[in-house]
Amino acid sequence: MGLSVLILLSIIVLSFSDKQLPINFLGGTERSSPGNWIKEEQIKVFKDQVILDIPGATWAKFTNTNSMDPFIDETSNAIEIRPVNPDSIQVGDVISYKTGYGILIHRVIEKGEDQDGFYYLVKGDNNTIRDPFQVRFEEVKGVVVAVVY
């Protein structure tokens, strides 16, 4: 019995016809995930290389602030694209944006619109509170569409 439970709890991912199905036995909650910015047909995987066909892509690197641990850290590399309109950014997306302190990269936890236009509320995954200001679309530098570790 004990071995059966151990084996059952050891299963993290079931593979079913090239699709991976995450299994959560411990009752995790659903969280907003980044949008589907890169379509499957834009990703080409070969024996000797991977090609991502992402028009307008830029490369991003990070400093060691710990705000996005464990998702992004100083040794991570990322690919960003510039969103075309304010509505394309969704809750769950990770955006880089300009501030008086420099460029920050945090996850969108809420979005809205007021008399000044669209805004996003953002928070670092490892931070206990959200950033204390609204991020306007004009301040958004990019949306993280890939992270390479």
Helices and strands as residue ranges (DSSP letters): H 2-10, E 13-16, E 19-22, G 40-42, E 43-45, E 50-52, E 58-61, E 77-81, G 86-88, E 94-99, E 102-114, E 117-123, E 135-136, G 137-139, E 140-148
